[in-house]
Amino acid sequence: MEPAPPPSPPKHSPMDLYRDNESTASPKFSLPVDSEHKATEIRILSFAPPHMRSFHLSWFSFFACFCSTFASPPLLPIIRDNLSLTATDIGNAGIAAVSGAVLARLAMGSACDLVGPRLASASLTLLTAPAVFFTSTISTPAGFLLARFFTGFSIASFVSTQYWMSSMFSAPRVGGANGLVGGWGNLGGGAIQLIMPFIFSLIRKMGCAEFTAWRVAFFVPGFVQMVSAIGVLAMGQDFPDGNFGALKKSGEMQKDEFCKVFYSAITNYRGWILAITYGYCFGVELAVDNIIAEYYYDRFDVNLHTAGIIAASFGLANVVSRPGGGWISDRLAARFGMRGRLWGLCIVQTVGGVLCIVLGRMGSLSFSVLVVVLFSLFVQAACGLTFGIVPFISRRSVDMESPRLSSSGMPGGWDLQKSSKDSRLYDSNTQDVNEEEKKWMEDEDVDE
């Protein structure tokens, strides 16, 4: 009698991005997990609790916050006419939008430690939603700056997404998970470049005046942001084994003293080096999100809809570029170890810097669009590669490293936004001088 054939291995969906051969199945979880109950696979099409449900809630909440923060730039040509904004006002508002998140991101790491990533994320998202609605009521440049400043606090939710994914996915998969969540969240900066002009034109077709339509349009991102926060509260879970409060109460969650963890984080030179590099990849992305639509509208004389489409191409690249950076980091680590992750980041970010310089020298619209797409792929992949390294800087202080690193993108964005503002002021002043010279020459001709 022939022996029974061995059971066939379980089949997985072709959408299972990553697999860990050392993973173990558990009746408690839908995904294979390691000894800490962290998932060893990422199944994009799954919404199974707690790992994949937290994954999808996390990126969508961050996506909604990014949409709200960058809802103004695609409509700036209309808003600036309505509020009589100068180049200085627009530049300062852009700086305020990224500055508002600096302290918020630093505080989010502590908030995640105190109440867990789920409650920290939902609370911030709900608290900043009124600022989005307030944008509809502003009538002065100062009001515009304040609205952008307080709305910018919302993108500090990025810290909670990275903290959350680091708690849900194992070390070989955390780079990919962080890259996907961060990339799909940042996708909001590109999607909103298409969404807001579309909503604006839809409201205009209903008979609404131009200077009223842009105000009504802001209710949409504000509402979506509130819905995402409620979803996180109602359906999310902090850790594979339960929520923060229950685990702490039962004594299952043990934490080092905050002072010791904080000291370990600030004295780790590796974290500071990564903070500088991240400031000039994510900072570049923030600065470009703020100005790209207005840049193409003014420089190449395209209409608002076309400028929005071009601007969207930069942000929409996040659907593959930042996750791709995390995936590349994991693949390089599998073959070359940590050195592979580091060299990957160095090469990709260098290429992104070169493309940024090339973009500024483009005088042709078609070539400029091509370069901006290539530039977006590399600069956003560098962000994903960075967070493929973060969980390995210090296991003890990983919850402090993530907020420190993510907040470093804000000063980088602030610096680049300020440079952009100074450049626009120079162009504006040059244009004024040229107009005066032209008028003087016309007067001379009349006298003759």
Secondary structure, 3 states (H helix, E strand, C coil): CCCCCCCCCCCCCCCEEECCCCCECCCCCCCCECCCCCECCEECCCCCCCHHHHHHHHHHHHHHHHHHHCCCHHHHHHHHHHHCCCHHHHHHHHHHHHHHHHHHHHHHHHHHHHHCHHHHHHHHHHHHHHHHHHHHHCCCHHHHHHHHHHHHHHHHHHHHHHHHHHHHECHHHHHHHHHHHHHHHHHHHHHHHHHHHHHHHHHHHCCCCHHHHHHHHCHHHHHHHHHHHHHHHHHCCCECCECHHHHHHHCCCCCCCHHHHHHHHHCCHHHHHHHHHHHCCHHHHHHHHHHHHHHHHHHCCCCHHHHHHHHHHHHHHHHCHHHHHHHHHHHHHHHHCHHHHHHHHHHHHHHHHHHHHHHHCCCCHHHHHHHHHHHHHHHHHHHHHHHCCHHHCCCCCHHHHHHHHHHHHHHHHHHHHHHHHHHHHHHHHHHHHHHHHHHHHHHHHHHC
